[in-house]
């Protein structure tokens, strides 16, 4: 069955954004690299994020040539691969969390691992273990349009990206194809923390929301509660935070295990998104 983006029945991702919109809240979506430093730690971190206010999570599948990622996430992918993480292993880890993990999981993978397993097989397995969506950053719109029906047939949302350099005409085409939400990349470049958010993001959010029915979430460069609050003020429906979480996992020690560290940071971001008074 091919799902239509205008379907009256929202997906798990769409339903979560709709609930947040009714509550007047902005979605908090952390990113983790699966398998960094190992899959058991990733599982514990996912549950900690859920407990501390994350609304959705973006889960990276480690890949040896992550073109869209900066050095922090590239290093995390390298550590995960060195520890033996595989695409199938990541899906098996998610299967072990069925019944415990209730927030929508958006899998972040490059095209090669997807094609290596087979698109239909990957999507069926991902849906079976509870994943809700898929982001493939190195897949151009034209290929995504071919892939989207297969992803939708498995019950997953194909989430597409918009960059600061995307033309209005192409934005409109992406808006017609993307499901669940649209991922607005806040910078021209790779992932990583930034000291300040580019003011262009405000106009990009407004432009994209004038073209799309789906929620818009901003990612790349958000690393503090103040920056997350800023993108909310600009009208974003969600804030995606990646490298700042991955850095904390890499720096965690025996006295502060990764799940504790990412949970505390998630709670800090949640407070900042919900109440600017709490931002210091």
C-alpha positions, 0 to 999 in steps of 0.5 A, spaced: 500 500 500 502 506 498 501 512 503 499 519 501 502 525 504 495 528 505 492 521 508 487 523 514 490 518 518 497 521 521 503 517 522 506 516 529 511 522 527 505 526 525 501 524 531 506 526 535 507 533 532 500 534 532 499 533 540 505 537 541 502 543 537 495 542 541 500 543 547 503 549 544 510 546 545 516 545 540 518 538 539 525 536 542 529 531 537 536 528 540 540 525 535 544 519 537 549 514 533 547 507 534 553 503 537 557 508 540 560 506 544 556 500 544 549 498 542 547 496 550 549 503 551 545 506 546 539 502 548 540 505 555 541 512 552 534 512 548 530 510 554 534 516 558 532 521 553 525 518 553 524 519 560 527 526 560 523 529 555 525 527 548 519 527 543 522 523 538 529 521 537 534 521 530 538 514 531 544 514 526 546 507 523 554 507 523 557 508 516 564 509 514 563 515 509 558 519 512 558 525 507 553 530 511 556 529 518 562 533 521 568 530 525 564 529 532 559 524 528 564 522 523 568 519 529 562 516 533 560 512 527 568 510 526 567 508 534 561 504 533 563 500 527 570 499 530 565 496 536 562 491 531 555 495 530 552 493 524 545 495 520 542 489 522 545 489 529 542 496 530 535 494 528 536 488 533 537 493 538 531 496 537 527 490 537 529 489 544 526 495 546 519 494 544 514 495 549 519 500 553 521 505 547 514 509 546 517 515 542 518 515 534 524 513 532 527 516 525 533 512 522 538 516 519 542 512 514 546 513 508 544 510 501 549 505 501 547 501 507 540 501 505 541 498 498 546 493 501 540 490 505 535 491 500 530 497 501 524 493 502 528 488 507 530 494 510 524 498 511 520 491 513 525 490 518 525 497 521 517 497 521 517 491 525 522 493 530 518 500 531 521 505 527 517 510 525 521 514 519 527 514 515 532 520 513 537 518 507 541 525 507 545 523 500 539 521 496 537 527 492 530 528 491 529 525 484 531 518 487 527 520 494 521 520 490 522 513 487 524 510 494 518 514 498 512 509 496 516 503 498 518 506 505 511 508 505 508 501 504 512 499 510 508 504 514 514 509 515 515 516 513 520 518 508 523 525 511 526 529 506 531 535 507 531 542 505 538 546 505 539 554 505 541 553 498 534 550 496 530 554 491 523 555 492 521 551 487 525 545 489 522 546 496 515 546 494 517 539 490 520 537 497 514 539 501 510 534 496 514 528 497 516 529 505 512 525 510 512 526 517 516 532 517 521 536 513 528 537 516 531 544 515 538 544 515 540 550 518 547 551 515 551 550 509 555 545 511 556 538 515 553 537 522 556 540 528 555 545 534 555 552 532 556 558 537 550 562 534 544 560 529 544 563 522 539 569 522 537 566 515 534 560 518 528 565 521 526 566 513 527 559 511 522 557 516 517 562 514 518 560 507 518 553 508 512 553 512 508 557 507 509 551 502 508 545 506 503 542 510 508 538 514 511 540 521 518 543 520 524 541 524 531 545 524 537 541 525 545 542 524 548 547 529 543 547 535 547 545 541 544 549 547 537 551 550 538 558 548 539 556 541 533 551 541 529 556 544 531 561 538 529 556 533 522 555 536 521 563 536 522 563 529 516 558 528 520 551 528 516 545 530 522 542 532 529 542 534 534 537 532 540 536 537 546 531 535 553 533 536 552 536 542 549 529 545 554 525 541 560 529 544 557 528 551 557 520 550 564 521 548 566 524 554 562 520 559 566 516 564 565 511 570 562 516 575 557 519 569 555 514 565 553 516 558 545 515 559 546 519 565 549 525 562 545 525 556 539 524 560 541 531 564 542 534 558 536 532 555 532 535 561 536 542 560 534 542 553 527 540 555 526 546 560 529 551 555 524 549 550 518 550 554 520 556 558 525 561 556 526 563 564 530 557 565 535 558 560 542 561 563 
